[in-house]
């Protein structure tokens, strides 16, 4: 079983051992592809992912790696964006971005702000009641959005009454333009 993927125009791919790097106009994506029975190799502008044996698990790994590589091409050429909505009914919430930290002030009337630290690979912006998380790596961008959503998780209150928080409303869209 094998998959062959063409490298799109404007994308530079480096494959050294198990390390994979794709670089394009929107950023770069680094991954490690290490498996005993599945290999990745590059010739000219084509990436070949193949398995040395025909077991279901190895064939699944080939498909997964092909999907990761395709999404890395989309990420470095167009980028990914997660849109989140700030919801509050009881206390006015303020979300701010300071460097690579996202602060949630006055959540449920708490005195100290909740904060989460994100990596430099993602860009977070707050406009009104919308928070957008942008990045070139789908996995890192999705994890950043999940961390922000988890930061506003309610503990000790009835979630049917207190529906305050920051929630993902659109996942992994490709950035237009």
Rosetta blueprint (number, residue, H / E / L):
1 X L
2 X E
3 X E
4 X E
5 X E
6 X E
7 X L
8 X L
9 X L
10 X L
11 X L
12 X E
13 X E
14 X E
15 X E
16 X E
17 X L
18 X L
19 X E
20 X E
21 X E
22 X E
23 X E
24 X E
25 X L
26 X L
27 X E
28 X E
29 X E
30 X E
31 X E
32 X E
33 X L
34 X L
35 X L
36 X L
37 X L
38 X E
39 X E
40 X E
41 X E
42 X E
43 X E
44 X L
45 X L
46 X E
47 X E
48 X E
49 X E
50 X E
51 X E
52 X L
53 X L
54 X L
55 X L
56 X H
57 X H
58 X H
59 X H
60 X H
61 X H
62 X H
63 X H
64 X H
65 X H
66 X H
67 X H
68 X H
69 X H
70 X H
71 X H
72 X H
73 X H
74 X H
75 X H
76 X H
77 X H
78 X L
79 X L
80 X E
81 X E
82 X E
83 X E
84 X E
85 X E
86 X E
87 X E
88 X L
89 X L
90 X L
91 X L
92 X L
93 X L
94 X E
95 X E
96 X E
97 X E
98 X E
99 X L
100 X L
101 X E
102 X E
103 X E
104 X E
105 X E
106 X L
107 X H
108 X H
109 X H
110 X L
111 X L
112 X L
113 X L
114 X E
115 X E
116 X E
117 X E
118 X L
119 X L
120 X L
121 X L
122 X L
123 X E
124 X E
125 X E
126 X E
127 X E
128 X L
129 X L
130 X E
131 X E
132 X E
133 X E
134 X E
135 X E
136 X L
137 X L
138 X H
139 X H
140 X H
141 X H
142 X H
143 X H
144 X H
145 X H
146 X H
147 X H
148 X H
149 X H
150 X H
151 X H
152 X L
153 X L
154 X L
155 X L
156 X L
157 X L
158 X L
159 X L
160 X L
161 X L
162 X L
163 X L
164 X L
165 X E
166 X E
167 X E
168 X E
169 X E
170 X E
171 X E
172 X E
173 X E
174 X E
175 X L
176 X L
177 X L
